[in-house]
Amino acid sequence: MAIINRIGDLGPEMTAWRQHLHTIPELSFDCPKTSAFIKARLEEIGVDAIHDRIAQTGIVAIIEGKGDGPTIGLRADFDALPITEETGVAYASTHPGQMHACGHDGHTAMLLGAAKYLAETRNFAGKVALIFQPAEEAGGGGEVMVQQGIMDTFDIAQVYAIHNAPGKDFGKFHTRAGPIMAAADTFHITVTGKGGHAARPHDTVDPVVAACAIVTGLQTIVSRNHRPLDQLVISATQIHTGTTDNVIPETAYLNGTIRTFDKEVQAMVVRRMEEVVAGTAAAYGCEAKLEIEFGYPPTVNDMSKAGFAAKVAAEVAGDAGVEADVEPVMGAEDFSYMLEARPGAYLMLGQGDGAGVHHPKYNFNDEIAPIGASFLARLVETAQPVR
């Protein structure tokens, strides 16, 4: 494994940064302690400019290289999750009910490590924009930063990000050209009938039966309305209705998620859900209201940038340390908004065995930080070489 020597030397410092961040997890956009820590480190590192208070607590820092050239963007998210930590580590969360259960503390440490090396060496042309982003887990901080103009303001030509991957081989990169993560939308359905005594169902219009039929009907969208080779998930995850055993309720509520990779498939699902929900409810004498909350769009890697990133990753991890055509996953990621704005690529970096992300016993593996930081640094040097 060809970790950059200087970045390897920064391993203990990156570990210290990461473990400090782990003690102060913050949620969504409200990350003042995290943002202040990042800004202080960037000032120590000696970047050329720091632009803060983007998307409330986000930061874009600029490092200038040698000579003219484009600007490449590197993004790390830094928000945490509303989970009570169960790791038992000495540097566990000091904020009750909040923890870094997805490794965003590690992503931030890797980008800071790459920043320190790049600020020392400046062995690249143009500029690098270090994007430290809040609210990946909830709120869409990536979208907000794009809407607030970071791509145009800092003239970012291409953009990249890494996410840790527990359960994947240690130090192995995973990516693919095209869609790598799904769009995540949420549906809400309220079915209204006529309540009454459970012993006299003929005097009622039962929304429970209609709700159950709607759940079954929604699955026909997956099995009968879309091309089998296209990935699609529709999962009803909640049914809430009734208060006691001998009363047929007036209403039933359904909730769930839709995962797609293609906007045409997404549009088809919305159309068919409207038809299935309304038609099924009517068949049972009920009325139904469908609401869909559109979440993060699919994360789609640029074809050429994904190939380029895979080649750079192979320089760090070796050819066997890169899987360049990984299967896409149905999870969602708001880096998708940055990839809609600029070409680039999203990669996952295996961190070996351990609890999965969003688990109370999850912990970022500090040993992968020099690998990820080396990749980010080499990405800049390779994309924008000094002439």
N, C-alpha and C positions, 0 to 999 in steps of 0.2 A: 504494500500500500504506500503510495507516494504522497504522504502528507507533507506540506511545506514545512521545512525545518523550523522557521521562525514561528509559525502558527502552532506547531507541536510544542514549542517552548511556552506558548501562551496558554496551554491546556489548564494548568492550575489556576490561572487568573480567570479564565472563562468559567471554570467550575465555581470559583468564589462568587462571580457575578451571578451565575445561574442560581446558586443556592440562596443567595440573598434575595433575589427576586421571588424565589419559591416561598419565602417567609412572608411576603407582602402581596398576596394575590388580590387583584381588584377586578371588578366586573364591567363588562360592556365598555361604554365611553368614559366611565368615571374611574380613571386610573391615574390620579395625580402623583402618588408616591412612585409608581412605576415609571411614569414619564420623567419625573424629576431625576430619578436614578440614571435613566438612559442619557438624559441631557448632560448630567455631570460627567459621565464616562466619556461622552463625545467631546466635551470641552477638554478633558485630560488628554484624550487621543490626539487632539489638534486638527479636527476637520476644519474645512474652510468656511462653512456656513451652517448654521442650525436654524431651521424654521419650525417653531413649535406651535401648539394650540391649533393644529389642523385636525378636524373632526374631534374637537374638544381637547384631547390629550395626545393626539398623534404628532409625530415628528418626521420631517424630511431633512436629512443632513447631506451636505455636498462635499465631496473630496475631488479636487482638481488634479488631473494627471499632467503628463508632459506633452504640451502641444495641443492643437485643436483636434476636435473629434466630437462624436455624438455622446449622449448621456445614456448610461445603462442603469436600470433600476433594480435594486435588490430589496425584497420585502420580508419583514419578520412581524408576525402578530404578537401581541403581548398581554391580552386579556385572559382571565381565568374563568372558572366555572363555579356555580353555587352548589358545591359539594363539600361535605364534611370529610376532611382528610383522615385516612386510616393507615398511612405508611409507617408511622412510628419513627421516622428519621429525625435526627437532631435539629434539622433546619425546616421542620414542618411549618405549615401555615400558622401565622399568629392572628389571622383574621377569621373568627369563627364562622363556619358555614361556607367558606370560600377556599378554593385550592386550585393550584395549577395541575389540573388533571388531564391536560392535553399536550403538555410540553412546550407551551408558548414561551415559558421562561427559558427553555433551552434554545428555541429559535432565536430569541433576542440575544442570548449569549454568543451564539454562532455568528450572528451578523456583527456584533460588537468586536468579536475576534477578527473577523475579516476586515472590518473597518480599521482596526489598529494596524494591521499589517499593510493595508493599502495606503494609509496615511503616512507610514514610515517609508515605504518603497516607491510609491507613485510610478510604478512601472507599467503605465498604461496611458493611452491618449484620451483626450476628452475629459469626461467627468463620470463619476458614479454617484447616484442618488440612493442614499440609505433610507428606506421607508419603514418606519416603526409604526405599526398600525394597531389601534384599539378595536374592540367590538367585532371580532371575527365570530365568536360564539353566538352572539345575539346583537342585533342592531345593524349589521352590515357596514362596519367601519370602512371596509374597502370601497364600497359604493360611495360613501360620503366623501372619502378622500378624492376619489375620481371626480365626483360632482363639484368639489371645491377647487378643481383645476390643477391638481399636482402634475398630471402628465404634460399639460401645456405650459404651466408656469416654469417647470424645471426642464422642459424640452426632452422628456424621457422617450427614447426611441424603442426600447425593448425592456422587458421586465421579467424577473424570475423569483421563485420562492421554493423553499424546502419545508417538508413536514416530516417529523419523526414517525417511525412505523414500528411499534412494538409487535413482537411475534414474527417479524421478518429478520432474515439473516443479518447479523451485525455488520455494519459498514457497507451494505449493499444498496445501491441506488435503484429505484424503480420509477419508470416514467413511460410515456407513450405519446405518439402523435395523435392529435384529435382529442375527443372527449376522454377525460380521465376521472372526473367526478360528476355527479348528477345534479340536476336542478332539484330543489326541494320545495314543494308547495304543500299547503295545509288546507284541508277542507273541513267545513262545518255544515251539518245538516240538521235542521229542526223539523220534525214531523209532527203535525197537529191533527188530532182526531177529536173524539168526544169521549170524555171519561165517564165512569160509572161503576156500579157494583160488579165485582168479578164473577158473581153467581148469575148475572144477567147480561152476558156479553152481547146478546142480540139488541140490547138497548144502547150499546156503545159503538163507537168507531175506533177500533183498537190501533193506536200508533205503534205499539210494540211489535205486533206482527208485521206491519208495514216496514218498520225500521229493519227488522231481521231480513226481510225480503230485499230491501235496498242493499244491504251488505252483500248478500249473495249475488244480486244483479250487478254490482260494481265489478265483481271478479270476472264477469263475462267480457268486460272491456279489455282486460288483459288476455283472456283466452280466445276471444273471437273477433276483436275489432282492430288488432294491431298485428303487424308482421312479426312472426315468431322470433326472428333474428334480431329485432330491435329490443333493447332492454327497457323494461317498464315494470314499476312496482306501484300498486295501489293497496294500501293497508288501512283498514278500519281499525283503529286502536282504542276507541272509547265508545261505549254505549251507556248513557245515563237516562234512567227513566223510573218513575214510580217511587212510592214511599212506603208501601206496605203490601201484604200478601193478598188482600181481598178487595183491592181497588184497581181497576183499569185506569191508567193515568190519561191525562189530556194530551201530553206531549212526550216525545222521545228525542234525545239529542245524540247525534253521531259525530265523530271526529276522526281524522286520520291524515295520512300523508300520501303524496304523489311524488314519485321519483322518475324523471325522464332525462334523456340526453339530447333530445332533438325537439326543436320548437314546433315542428309540424305534428309530432307525436303528442306533445303537450297540448296543442290546440285541439287535436282530436279527442283527447281525454276530457277536456273541459266540455266540449260539445256533447259527448256521449254521457257524461255524468249528469248534465242538465236534463237530457232526455230520460235516462234511467231513473233518476230521482223523481222527476215530475210524473212520469208514466207509472212507475211502481206505486207511488203514493196514491195516485188517482185510482189505480186498480183496487186498492183496499179502502177506497172512500175517504182518504186523508188528503191533506195538503202538505207540501214540503217546501222549505226554503233552503237553497244551497248557496253557500258563500265560500269562495276560494281565495286564500291569501297567497299571493305569489311571492316565493322566497328567493333564495339565491339562484341565479341561472347556472347552467352547466359550466364546469371548468373545462375549457377547451384549449389544449396546447396547439400552438402554431406548428405546422408540419416541419418546417425547416429548423425552427428554434428548438423544438424537442430533439431533433437529431443532433443539433449542435451541442445541446446540454448533455446529451448522453455521451458524446465523444469526450467532452471535458470531464465528465464524471469518471469515464474509463481511465483518464490520465491520473486520477486520484486513487481510484479503487481497483484498477485493472479491468480487463475485458470481462472477466468472470464476475466482477463486482457490480455489473450493470445489467439490469433487465430492461430493455428498451421498448418492449411491446407488452407491458403488463396489462392484465385485464382491468377495465375501468371498475370503479367501486360506486355504490349507490349513495354513499355519504355526500355531503355538500360542503362547499368552501367558498368564502366570499372573495378570494383572490380571483374568482371568475370575472368580477367587474373590471379588474385591472387588465385581464387578458382580453376582455372585450374592447378595451380602450387602446391597447398596444399588443403587438406580437410578443410572445415569450413562452415560458414553460414552467410547469409545476412538477416537482419531483418529490418522492418519498425516500427516506433514508432509514434503513433497518437498524433497530437498536437492540436486537436479540430478544430473548425470552423475558417475560414479565407481564404484569397486568396491562390490559388494554386501555386505550384512552377513554376518558370519561368514567373511569373506575376509581373508587376512593383509595385504592392501594397502588394506583399508577404512579410512576416516578420516571422522569427523564433520565436517560443513561448519559452521564457526563462524558463518557469515553468516546462518544461519537461526535462531540463538539469540534475537535480539531479536524475531523474528516469533513464535516459540513462546512466549516469555515474555509478550509483549503479549497473546496469546490467553488465556493462563492468568489474567492479571490482569483482563482485560476479562470473562472468564467469571465471576469472583468479583463484580466490580462490577455486572454485569448481573443475575446470579442473585439477589443480595442487596443491592438499592439502599438507600441511606439515605433514610428517609422524612422 
